[in-house]
Amino acid sequence: MGEYVRVCALGEVPEDGALHVDIGDTPVAVVRACGEVFAIHDVCSHADVPLSEGDVEDCTIECWLHGSRFDLRTGKPSGLPAIRPVPVYAVRVDGGDVLISLTDSPDSSDSPDSSQEPSA
């Protein structure tokens, strides 16, 4: 299991919005959407701009520059001009803290001792 790093408080991430954080040299967008918390690489694969500055809707984030949308669960683009996916990262919400692993895949966060559900 990879190392999880606390990146922010859950309350810092807006509902249906994104927050930019850096984990070392890696830019990450922490996103609340569809009742979950996601982490996606914060650079559009098409235009090299921050995805965290785009709109969040229906488990996708939109690049503000050219309108490409990326699935928050897989990183896959759902429309042109982007054709390459962006990395997604495993997320855990522990109490009021958001923790991210750059080495675990998001699927591994389904283990019984972790949760992506935001707590109230």
Secondary structure, 3 states (H helix, E strand, C coil): CCCCEEEEEHHHCCECEEEEEEECCEEEEEEEECCEEEEEECCCCCCCCCHHHCCEECCEEECCCCCCEEECCCCCECCCCCCCCCCEEEEEEECCEEEEECCCCHHHHHCCCCCCCCCC
